[in-house]
Amino acid sequence: MSIQSSEVIRQPVFFIPHGAGPCFFMDWNPADTWHGMAEFLQGIASRLPAKPKAILMVSAHWRTSQFSVTSGREPTLIYDYFGFPEHTYALTYPAPGSPELAKRVMNLVNGIDQPVTQNPTRGFDHGMFIPLKLMFPAADIPVVQLSLRQDLDPRAHLQVGQALAALRDEGVLIVGSGMSFHNMRGYGDKRFTPRSEAFDEWLTAAVEGSPEQRYQQLKEWHQAPHAFDCHPLGHEEHLLPLMVVAGAAGNDAGQKVYSERVLETQLSAFQFG
């Protein structure tokens, strides 16, 4: 596969919520808990200027000591959720990998003197294949995953995103897959509703501000109201994919494109470009 072509259109970038485990493919109570989020994910393809040549996805569910990228041609699936119905462990998503895109990612990240490795055996975790089944159900677009760095340094992830921005002009869709609120103690607890709303309001203002303001505020996200109520310190991996995406946004404006109260907490998605 060649990811470069004279007939490509610049792709936007997204930060999406990926729900709870395989939530979109099982019964839930209330039954419509995840319907709004599912409809948003199913509509992402229609928001794109063209079908992506490939997808680079940053999932909250892969952390490594230094950045790493999947490089296998036929990735397996990692069912990294527990206690769900048996049929959810038989879900499939046979999208190909792309060693070519993995090499391109490595070259771009090496260009800013960030250590990066490739992993030819790593499969797709649920932060990748669950939303992708809704976004691109045909599974016919090559997908590569970039890990988060273990220390969760927001500056490093913003900088890596900036290095990867060139991929957008090569037809690659960059997606950060996490959750704008992720505190397991808070889900279903009404005391966290106003806390999540205050954090969501701050996060939206940061995303929709000028590129300079966006960078500075996301770098200091822990100063946001109720930051650690929404993302406990040391466990903010569900927010960090936003940093990579915001870095890749460059000077493009950001906007909230989905927001909903789910399990008593406010959850949002953002698009740049």
ZAMARGU-4260 file (C-alpha; in steps of 0.2 Angstrom, whole numbers, plus 5000, padded with zeros to 4 digits):
<rodrens>
0) 5000/5000/5000 | 5006/5017/4996 | 5000/5031/5008 | 5006/5045/4996 | 4996/5050/4981
5) 4994/5066/4971 | 4975/5063/4973 | 4973/5065/4991 | 4962/5078/5002 | 4968/5084/5018
10) 4959/5075/5032 | 4952/5082/5048 | 4957/5075/5065 | 4945/5068/5079 | 4945/5065/5097
15) 4931/5052/5100 | 4923/5043/5115 | 4924/5024/5113 | 4911/5020/5127 | 4912/5006/5140
20) 4920/4990/5133 | 4909/4982/5119 | 4894/4993/5125 | 4887/4996/5108 | 4886/4977/5104
25) 4876/4971/5119 | 4860/4974/5129 | 4861/4988/5142 | 4850/4995/5155 | 4843/5008/5151
30) 4842/5001/5133 | 4847/5018/5125 | 4861/5022/5136 | 4874/5022/5122 | 4863/5025/5107
35) 4868/5044/5105 | 4886/5040/5105 | 4884/5025/5093 | 4874/5037/5081 | 4888/5050/5082
40) 4902/5037/5078 | 4892/5030/5064 | 4891/5047/5056 | 4909/5051/5056 | 4912/5045/5039
45) 4900/5057/5032 | 4909/5071/5040 | 4925/5067/5030 | 4930/5075/5013 | 4935/5059/5006
50) 4937/5041/5011 | 4954/5040/5021 | 4969/5031/5013 | 4973/5024/5030 | 4969/5028/5049
55) 4981/5032/5063 | 4973/5029/5079 | 4978/5033/5097 | 4969/5023/5110 | 4969/5025/5128
60) 4972/5007/5130 | 4990/5005/5125 | 5004/5013/5136 | 5022/5010/5133 | 5038/5017/5140
65) 5042/5026/5124 | 5030/5029/5109 | 5027/5013/5099 | 5018/5009/5083 | 5009/4994/5077
70) 5017/4987/5061 | 5009/4970/5057 | 5000/4967/5041 | 4986/4957/5049 | 4983/4962/5067
75) 4973/4952/5078 | 4960/4959/5091 | 4964/4961/5109 | 4948/4958/5120 | 4954/4968/5134
80) 4938/4970/5143 | 4931/4958/5157 | 4915/4951/5163 | 4905/4955/5147 | 4893/4943/5137
85) 4901/4929/5128 | 4897/4935/5111 | 4907/4951/5113 | 4922/4940/5113 | 4918/4934/5096
90) 4917/4951/5088 | 4928/4954/5073 | 4936/4968/5064 | 4948/4961/5050 | 4955/4978/5044
95) 4973/4976/5038 | 4988/4985/5046 | 5000/4995/5036 | 5019/4993/5039 | 5021/5007/5026
100) 5012/5019/5037 | 5020/5013/5053 | 5037/5017/5045 | 5031/5034/5040 | 5025/5037/5058
105) 5042/5032/5065 | 5051/5043/5053 | 5040/5058/5058 | 5042/5055/5077 | 5061/5052/5075
110) 5062/5069/5067 | 5058/5077/5083 | 5070/5066/5092 | 5057/5056/5101 | 5061/5038/5104
115) 5049/5027/5095 | 5048/5008/5092 | 5038/4997/5081 | 5028/4982/5087 | 5024/4969/5073
120) 5013/4958/5084 | 5002/4970/5094 | 4984/4969/5089 | 4969/4981/5090 | 4963/4984/5107
125) 4945/4988/5111 | 4948/5007/5111 | 4952/5004/5092 | 4941/4990/5085 | 4925/4994/5095
130) 4923/5012/5088 | 4930/5007/5071 | 4916/4994/5069 | 4904/5008/5070 | 4914/5021/5060
135) 4920/5010/5046 | 4911/4994/5047 | 4918/4987/5031 | 4935/4986/5039 | 4943/4989/5022
140) 4954/5004/5027 | 4972/5000/5034 | 4974/5005/5052 | 4989/5008/5063 | 4989/5012/5081
145) 5001/5023/5091 | 5004/5020/5109 | 5003/5033/5123 | 5019/5036/5132 | 5019/5028/5150
150) 5022/5045/5159 | 5007/5053/5151 | 5016/5069/5149 | 5004/5081/5139 | 5018/5091/5131
155) 5026/5076/5124 | 5010/5070/5116 | 5006/5087/5109 | 5023/5088/5101 | 5021/5070/5094
160) 5004/5076/5087 | 5012/5091/5079 | 5025/5079/5070 | 5011/5068/5064 | 5001/5082/5056
165) 5009/5080/5039 | 5000/5063/5037 | 4984/5073/5035 | 4989/5079/5018 | 4993/5061/5013
170) 4975/5055/5016 | 4977/5048/5033 | 4964/5051/5046 | 4971/5053/5064 | 4959/5048/5078
175) 4961/5049/5096 | 4950/5037/5105 | 4947/5039/5124 | 4934/5048/5135 | 4932/5066/5140
180) 4927/5060/5157 | 4935/5044/5164 | 4933/5041/5183 | 4926/5024/5186 | 4920/5030/5203
185) 4910/5044/5195 | 4900/5034/5182 | 4882/5033/5188 | 4885/5045/5202 | 4875/5061/5201
190) 4887/5070/5212 | 4899/5070/5197 | 4887/5077/5185 | 4891/5096/5189 | 4909/5091/5190
195) 4910/5083/5173 | 4900/5098/5166 | 4912/5111/5173 | 4927/5101/5166 | 4918/5099/5149
200) 4915/5117/5148 | 4933/5121/5151 | 4939/5108/5139 | 4927/5114/5125 | 4934/5132/5128
205) 4952/5126/5127 | 4948/5116/5111 | 4939/5130/5103 | 4951/5143/5107 | 4966/5149/5096
210) 4979/5136/5092 | 4991/5145/5104 | 4978/5145/5118 | 4973/5127/5115 | 4991/5121/5116
215) 4995/5131/5132 | 4978/5126/5141 | 4979/5107/5136 | 4997/5106/5142 | 4991/5112/5159
220) 4974/5102/5159 | 4976/5098/5177 | 4972/5116/5181 | 4955/5114/5174 | 4940/5114/5187
225) 4938/5096/5194 | 4952/5090/5183 | 4956/5076/5195 | 4938/5071/5198 | 4936/5068/5180
230) 4953/5060/5176 | 4962/5054/5192 | 4980/5059/5193 | 4991/5045/5185 | 4976/5038/5176
235) 4972/5051/5163 | 4976/5040/5149 | 4958/5042/5142 | 4962/5061/5140 | 4979/5060/5132
240) 4974/5055/5115 | 4966/5072/5114 | 4983/5079/5116 | 4990/5070/5101 | 4975/5075/5090
245) 4976/5093/5096 | 4994/5093/5091 | 4990/5086/5074 | 4977/5100/5072 | 4990/5113/5069
250) 4981/5130/5066 | 4965/5122/5062 | 4950/5127/5072 | 4943/5115/5084 | 4924/5112/5088
255) 4913/5101/5099 | 4904/5089/5088 | 4895/5078/5100 | 4890/5080/5119 | 4879/5070/5129
260) 4876/5065/5147 | 4879/5047/5149 | 4879/5038/5166 | 4877/5054/5175 | 4892/5062/5167
265) 4895/5074/5152 | 4904/5066/5138 | 4910/5075/5122 | 4919/5073/5106 | 4929/5086/5096
270) 4934/5089/5078 | 4948/5099/5071 | 4948/5105/5053
</rodrens>
